[in-house]
Amino acid sequence: MTKERVRLRILHTNDIHSHFDQMPRIAEWIKRLKENTGEAHTLTLDIGDHLDRMRSETEGTEGLANIAVINATGYDAVTLGNNEGLTYTPDVLDRLYGEAARFPVVLGNMVAARTGTAPAWMKPWHIMEKAGLRIGLIGATAAFSLFYKLLGWEISDPYDTIRQAVEELRPQTDIIVLLSHLGLRHDEKIAEDIPGIDVILGGHTHHLLTEPLSVGSTWICAAGKHGQYVGAVDLAYERQTKRLELVGAGVHATAEMNGDPELQAVIDLYANQANETLSREVVRLDRDMPIDWYGESPLGNLLAAGLRRWVDAEIGLVNAGQLLGGPQQGPVSAGTLLKLCPSPINPCRLKLTGAQLRQALEESLLPEFMDKPLFGFGFRGKVLGTLCLDGLSVEFDPEGAPYSKIVSVRVGESPMIDDRLYTVGTIDMFTFGIGYLSIGQGIEPEFFLPEFLRDVLLHELRNAKALQDSSRGRWIKRQKHVGN
């Protein structure tokens, strides 16, 4: 008896982060790879973080530009990353994926907290048919439980979710594919611990696998970040023996493509709509508000004070690198504010000891910290930058030895006490253990969602008293006394 071998090609992208410049190239690769294999034999998937609110096309259309691109490109299914789930409220996600999307969202470890069930547009798992094969799709996203809870979601353990879905799907399907926005370390562990998954398509940690990893009977693949590559997995399935074979897998560089003009026209249409929306005036300033990544500045002081007031804390702290420029006197548009403060980072309140604060303040005077480049965790700037302050006054000696530059610190009118706890308004980024590490050691963190830093900044830019106070110095250089 001749064994019937059915070919299936899986195309995949991940962590595009609204790089619209790459999307026409992605679409052209997908079109060509589909033509080569045939539509009926090709499954096209995105593994999350397609959206990123730092881009005007996304911000100015509340994500509709991305959904239009996914629709037009011909994706068969997607899962959500943290940039979709944590930067938009549930009602916006309902409009994007429940009304505008023409594809299913597969995500099993996320439900609405109020009902305990997923919205109708979110499928815990999904079975698709291609080339007569029944393909079970499972989706899972990174479990940032505290953040999701503030937005009205409950996140469950992805391992339990995946294990249960595999048990349910295995008898019903020929092939099981996991859309994992969990990161490479988790993908490898899932492949080791949960039998029955044929292919894991990964994302979240922006890892690029030019060749698939083989762990047990599972192949792990990923296509890097920012739309630089399209992944392709070629499989052959023998119906009689139910044997699945990996024929080949790899990635295709989008730089090799000119781009699909039809998709470019779709992007241009939404870009024009976004520019019109973001051109609206949101505040009018009576002064310039400069920022300095390496020293004190009015805009940095304004944001630190805004964080302190926003979360009702004694002290405000934020790194200057969050701000990519300063608005000038006159009208300021929503688009300008987005360019100056693009990071999807949220306010946070926590408690720090005086000693922990002193450590961070000392570090913020050192070039190795100010110049430190950061990647991920919501940061969309260039370098960490020094610390901007409010509620503190710091006397320092710029010529002092490292970690001995600070002469004195006052909280309000009182000297800072090393073993006392202070409430601090800052940013969620520090709680992930990056940047100024001692800030991440704070206790009792509370997060304030869905507002971003630019929402806090806009609130302060509209406050005449806050603008006036932003010129007051918080960092005070120690004066040298020259004898006669």
Residue, then its C-alpha position, 0 to 999 in steps of 0.5 A: m500500500t502506498k503511504e499518503r504523505v500530506r505536506l503542510r507549511i506553517l508560516h509564523t511571525n512574532d514580536i513585530h511591535s508595530h514596525f509598519d515599515q516591515m509589514p509589506r515585506i512580511a506580506e510579500w514573503i507570505k504571499r510568495l511562500k503560500e504560492n509555492t505551497g498552495e493556500a490549502h497547504t499553508l497555515t499562517l500564524d502570529i505569536g503576539d506583540h504585533l501591536d505597540r502603542m509607541r507607533s503613531e499608526t497604532e496609537g492614532t487608530e487604537g490598534l485598528a491599523n494593525i488589525a487591518v494589516i493582519n486581515a489583509t495579509g491573510y493570517d489564519a490565527v493569532t495569539l496575544g502578547n503582553n503588548e496587546g493584553l496590558t496596554y489596551t483595556p478590555d473594551v478596546l480589545d473587544r472592538l479590535y478582536g471582536e468587531a474588526a478582526r477576521f481571524p480567531v484569537v487563540l489564548g487559553n490562560m486568560v479570562a475575564a475576572r468578572t465572569g470567569t470566562a473568555p470573551a466570545w472572540m478569544k478561543p482557549w484552543h482552536i481546530m483548523e483544517k488544512a489539506g485535509l489535516r486537523i490542526g489543533l492550535i493552543g495559545a498561551t501568554a506571559a502571566f503578568s498576573l498583578f497587571y492583568k488583574l488591574l485591567g479586569w483579567e485573570i491569568s492562569d498558569p500557562y503550563d496547566t492550561i497547555r497540558q489540559a488543552v493537549e489532553e483534549l485536542r490530541p485525540q481529535t487532531d493530527i497535529i498540535v501547534l502551540l502559539s507561545h508568547l512565553g519566552l524561549r526558556h518556557d518553551e523548552k521546559i514545556a517541550e520537556d514536560i508536556p508530551g503531545i505538542d508537535v510544534i512550538l512557535g515562540g515569542h516574547t523574548h525576541h529570540l531568533l531560531t534560524e534552525p528549529l530546536s528539537v526537544g523530545s518529539t517537539w520542534i521549537c521555532a521563532a522568528g526574532k523581532h520587529g518583523q525582520y524575519v518570517g518563519a517557515v516550518d515544512l511538515a509531512y504527515e503520513r495518514q496511514t501511520k500518523r507519522l509527522e516528519l519535519v521536512g525543513a524549517g528556518v527563517h526568511a529575511t524581510a530585507e530581501m523583499n520590496g514589499d506588497p504595494e496593496l498592503q502599503a496602501v492599507i497602511d498609508l490609509y490608516a497612517n493618514q487617519a492616525n496623523e489627523t487624530l494625533s495632530r490635535e492640540v492637547v496643551r499649550l505651554d507658556r515656556d519651553m520644557p527641556i529634558d537632560w538625560y545626564g542632569e536635572s531638568p524642568l521636564g524630568n522634575l515635572l514627571a517625577a512630581g507628577l508620579r508622586r502626586w498621581v500615586d500619593a507618595e512622599i517621593g517621586l523618582v523616574n529615570a530621565g531616559q524615559l523622555l526623548g525630548g522636551p516640548q517647546q513653548g506653544p501648542v503641543s499635540a498628542g503626536t508630539l507627546l507620543k514622540l517625547c514619551p513613547s514607552p507603555i510604562n505605568p505608574c507604580r507606588l512602593k516602599l523603599t528604605g532610605a538606604q535603598l534610596r541612597q544607593a539609587l541616588e549614588e548610582s544615578l551620578l555615575p556614567e555607567f548607569m546614566d549611559k546604560p542602554l535598556f531593552g524591553f520591559g516597556f522601555r522605548g528610550k535610548v539610555l537609562g539616564t539620571l534620576c529625576l526627583d521630587g520630594l527630595s533635596v540632594e546635596f552632592d559633590p560631583e568630584g567625590a568618589p563613586y558611591s560617596k558623592i552624596v553629602s546629604v539627603r532631605v525628605g521634605e524638611s527632614p533628613m533622610i533616615d537609612d532604616r526608615l521606609y518611605t512611599v515612593g511614586t515611580i514606574d513599573m519598569f524598575t520592579f522587574g529588576i532593571g535600571y536602578l536595581s535597589i528601587g526594584q527591591g522595594i516592597e508592597p508594589e502597587f500598579f496604576l493601570p491603564e494610564f501610561l507615563r505620558d498620561v501623567l506627563l500631560h496632566e502635569l503640563r496642564n498644571a500651571k503651578a507644577l510647571q512653575d515648580s519644575s524649575r526648582g532645583r532638587w540636586i544641589k551641588r556642594q559649594k567649595h569654600v576657598g580660604n583667604 
